[in-house]
Amino acid sequence: MTKTEFLKKYKENNLNLGEFDIELNSITDASYVMGCCFVDGEWKIYKTGERLGHYIIKVFESESDAFDYFYELVLIQHRRATEN
């Protein structure tokens, strides 16, 4: 899926990521962020914790592959945040 399709699905499904925010425009070192952005010709999926900056989870050449994978990670976080 594309970035636009991801945003539409994310909003339509009203996903709860707990303490995490989504960032799709750049890599940040802010606390508790899940992100997917285009940097240096690649789509990079990353995550941050409470401290110590970001770490890259996976890199893709294709926007559609990146957002398909990222959506699955978002769904996993949604399940974690809403169980119990």
C-alpha positions in Angstrom: 0.0 0.0 0.0 1.1 3.6 -0.4 1.6 6.1 2.3 -1.8 7.7 1.5 -3.5 4.3 1.7 -1.8 3.6 5.0 -3.0 6.8 6.5 -6.6 6.1 5.3 -6.6 2.6 6.8 -5.0 3.8 10.0 -7.7 6.4 10.5 -10.6 4.3 9.4 -9.6 1.5 11.8 -9.0 3.9 14.7 -5.9 2.0 15.8 -4.7 2.6 19.4 -0.9 2.4 19.7 -0.8 3.1 23.4 2.1 5.4 24.2 3.5 5.3 20.6 3.1 8.0 18.0 3.4 7.6 14.2 5.9 9.6 12.1 5.9 9.4 8.3 8.0 12.4 7.2 11.4 12.0 8.9 13.4 9.9 11.3 13.2 11.3 14.9 14.8 10.4 18.2 11.7 11.5 20.2 10.4 8.9 22.7 8.0 6.2 21.7 7.7 6.7 17.9 7.1 4.2 15.2 8.0 5.5 11.8 8.2 4.8 8.1 9.9 7.4 5.9 11.8 7.9 2.7 15.5 8.7 3.4 18.5 8.5 1.0 16.5 6.7 -1.6 15.2 4.0 0.7 12.0 3.4 2.8 13.2 3.0 6.4 11.0 1.5 9.1 12.1 2.5 12.6 11.1 2.7 16.2 12.2 4.6 19.3 11.9 3.7 23.0 11.9 6.0 26.0 15.6 6.9 25.5 18.6 6.3 23.3 17.3 7.4 19.9 15.9 5.3 17.1 16.8 2.0 15.6 16.0 0.8 12.0 13.8 -2.3 11.9 13.9 -2.9 8.1 14.7 -1.1 4.9 12.8 -1.4 1.6 13.2 -0.1 -1.9 9.5 -0.1 -2.6 7.0 2.2 -0.9 4.3 -0.4 -1.1 6.4 -3.1 0.5 7.5 -0.7 3.2 3.9 0.3 4.1 2.6 -3.2 3.9 5.2 -4.3 6.5 4.8 -1.2 8.6 1.0 -1.7 8.8 1.6 -5.2 10.2 3.9 -3.7 12.9 1.2 -1.1 13.7 -1.4 -3.9 14.0 0.9 -5.8 16.4 1.3 -2.6 18.6 -2.5 -2.0 18.5 -3.1 -5.6 19.8 -0.5 -5.1 22.6 -2.0 -1.7 23.5 -5.6 -3.0 23.6 -5.3 -6.4 25.2 -6.2 -6.8 28.9 
